[in-house]
């Protein structure tokens, strides 16, 4: 099938609408981002209760591996449940892998739990010690791959997740991944990387523009917008890469995919009926249900974790604002009032918060957060550079986003839900539209 001319693709929309809808599809793919400012990030408004962090140390492992304790320590630190005490300050208490633990010595450094381990061939013996109780909390053997093996870090992340689960009862994020669009020459391909930026790989190879990846709830597929056939269509591909499958190829725009929590429906924006509206597709039956009926632009849907509501962007009241509707399209209400040019809403997996992008008094785009139920408690999470495309981690304690905080080009960063502990995921620039994967329990 020959590519459809761009004029034909855009015919259903007036020029201003076309520019608005394709801002993330064409303009961002071709133009440099705004330069970063020199301001500090600020947080105000919402608070969420978190228990006091647990003091933990990861000792040097016997068997010669120096990276494994560092990876585990970073995973635990990222989780926010732990205050990781640098083991180097106490690393000479006992020889690494000696099998004995100087509980008094570790206690003097404030350590509540201590992780020790020994690498022996294809196995790591890991023990978590209750320093105050002078006992072993749990001890297990884990498989390990060579450092040159692509599975090496995943096996270590699995250890971290077990430690987090055992000591807090909460799931760890160490095995999660982030999908994003990456500029390659004049094209953009969809890439996947570990949550910390390691082990990135491309899942598309189309030599065209691909954007806005959306993970399926099982984590086995990624849907995205592509210009592979000359029109902005929706395709899905295995999260490991491979042959893609067309999902929505209607005349006009097929953009902004978002999976329902039960994994059976895909919300999207289509212009097949002449105006940008939000639809929900039963993916198995390929049956569409139109959810919005409005002369304005309705786009960027994001499901509530219970699947009973959808947050979205609309300019039905003039400028773009954030709205919430029931999953069937009824009971529409506006929830953004104190910011302008609002877009890209993302509903927290905990259900209590909605992150979105907007402006406050002009300047660059910033990420804000409000209470999902009331629309109150406005919190500005970022201030440095232009910050967009927020996406939540499965535990609702972290956000990934794109930012120009380090210069003219955009990279992917993560931060905690309150705008702190900002970490860089990608380097080099040209990375946008991240989407955080669901939980993975095995490497």
PEUR-V457889 format. One record per pair of residues at least 12 apart in sequence whose C-alpha atoms are under 6 Angstrom apart, sorted by the first residue. I is the first residue (numbers start at 0). J is the second residue. If there is no record, write none. Layout:
I,J ; I,J
This chain:
2,228 ; 2,229 ; 3,229 ; 8,251 ; 11,273 ; 32,407 ; 32,408 ; 33,407 ; 34,406 ; 34,407 ; 35,384 ; 35,403 ; 35,404 ; 35,406 ; 36,383 ; 36,384 ; 38,383 ; 40,381 ; 40,382 ; 42,379 ; 42,380 ; 43,378 ; 44,376 ; 44,377 ; 44,378 ; 45,376 ; 52,80 ; 52,81 ; 52,82 ; 53,81 ; 53,82 ; 54,81 ; 54,82 ; 54,83 ; 54,110 ; 54,111 ; 55,83 ; 55,84 ; 55,110 ; 55,111 ; 55,112 ; 55,113 ; 56,83 ; 56,84 ; 56,86 ; 56,113 ; 57,86 ; 57,113 ; 57,114 ; 58,86 ; 58,114 ; 58,115 ; 59,95 ; 60,95 ; 60,96 ; 60,116 ; 60,117 ; 61,95 ; 61,96 ; 61,117 ; 62,117 ; 62,118 ; 71,159 ; 74,173 ; 96,117 ; 102,130 ; 111,130 ; 112,128 ; 112,129 ; 112,130 ; 113,127 ; 113,128 ; 114,126 ; 114,127 ; 121,142 ; 121,143 ; 122,141 ; 122,142 ; 122,143 ; 123,140 ; 123,141 ; 124,139 ; 124,140 ; 125,138 ; 125,139 ; 126,138 ; 153,442 ; 154,442 ; 156,173 ; 156,174 ; 174,439 ; 175,194 ; 175,436 ; 175,438 ; 175,439 ; 176,192 ; 176,193 ; 176,194 ; 176,436 ; 177,191 ; 177,192 ; 177,194 ; 177,434 ; 177,435 ; 177,436 ; 178,190 ; 178,191 ; 178,433 ; 178,434 ; 179,431 ; 179,432 ; 179,433 ; 180,210 ; 180,430 ; 180,431 ; 181,429 ; 181,430 ; 182,429 ; 186,206 ; 186,207 ; 186,208 ; 187,208 ; 187,209 ; 188,203 ; 188,209 ; 189,201 ; 189,202 ; 189,203 ; 190,202 ; 195,424 ; 196,424 ; 196,425 ; 202,240 ; 207,227 ; 208,225 ; 208,226 ; 209,224 ; 209,225 ; 210,223 ; 210,224 ; 211,223 ; 211,432 ; 213,434 ; 214,436 ; 216,262 ; 218,437 ; 219,237 ; 219,238 ; 220,236 ; 220,237 ; 220,238 ; 221,235 ; 221,236 ; 221,238 ; 222,234 ; 222,235 ; 224,254 ; 231,252 ; 231,253 ; 232,247 ; 232,248 ; 232,253 ; 233,246 ; 233,247 ; 233,253 ; 234,246 ; 249,271 ; 250,271 ; 251,270 ; 251,271 ; 252,269 ; 252,270 ; 253,268 ; 253,269 ; 254,267 ; 254,268 ; 255,267 ; 255,268 ; 255,299 ; 257,301 ; 259,302 ; 260,304 ; 260,306 ; 263,282 ; 264,280 ; 264,281 ; 264,282 ; 265,279 ; 265,280 ; 266,278 ; 266,279 ; 268,298 ; 275,296 ; 275,297 ; 276,291 ; 276,297 ; 277,290 ; 277,291 ; 278,290 ; 290,328 ; 291,328 ; 295,314 ; 295,315 ; 296,313 ; 296,314 ; 297,312 ; 297,313 ; 298,311 ; 298,312 ; 299,311 ; 299,312 ; 299,343 ; 301,345 ; 303,346 ; 304,348 ; 304,350 ; 307,325 ; 307,326 ; 308,324 ; 308,325 ; 308,326 ; 309,323 ; 309,324 ; 309,326 ; 310,322 ; 310,323 ; 312,342 ; 319,340 ; 319,341 ; 320,335 ; 320,341 ; 321,334 ; 321,335 ; 322,334 ; 334,374 ; 338,357 ; 338,358 ; 338,359 ; 339,357 ; 339,358 ; 340,357 ; 341,356 ; 341,357 ; 342,356 ; 343,355 ; 343,356 ; 347,395 ; 348,395 ; 349,395 ; 351,370 ; 351,371 ; 352,369 ; 352,370 ; 352,371 ; 353,368 ; 353,369 ; 353,371 ; 354,367 ; 354,368 ; 355,367 ; 356,387 ; 363,385 ; 364,385 ; 364,386 ; 365,381 ; 365,386 ; 366,380 ; 366,381 ; 367,379 ; 367,380 ; 380,418 ; 383,404 ; 384,403 ; 384,404 ; 385,402 ; 385,403 ; 386,401 ; 386,402 ; 387,400 ; 387,401 ; 388,400 ; 388,401 ; 388,432 ; 390,434 ; 392,435 ; 393,437 ; 396,415 ; 396,416 ; 397,414 ; 397,415 ; 397,416 ; 398,413 ; 398,414 ; 399,412 ; 399,413 ; 400,412 ; 401,431 ; 408,428 ; 408,429 ; 409,428 ; 409,429 ; 409,430 ; 410,425 ; 410,428 ; 410,430 ; 411,424 ; 411,425 ; 412,424
